[in-house]
Amino acid sequence: MINNPVLRWIDDTFIDLGRQLRWFYLPPLMIYMAAGVQGLTAIVGTFFIKEYLAYQPPSSPNWPFGPLFRGR
């Protein structure tokens, strides 16, 4: 038994979570984690490409949505 309240809270909150983990929980958790990582890398990749290429939408009046992106 842990007498220090801070260590007891850490044990009850985080370490006990590891004690309750079962092996059959692992495959779904791995799938959810992979989907989350894929989503984050897609977002980061989009912003990186945007800044790296200095992308700006076309402002040609012949472009179908030109006025929408020119700031009018």
Secondary structure, DSSP 8 states (H G I E B T S, - for coil): ---SHHHHHHIIIIIHHHHH--GGGHHHHHHHHHHHHHHHHHHHHHHHHHHHHT------TTSTTHHHHTT-
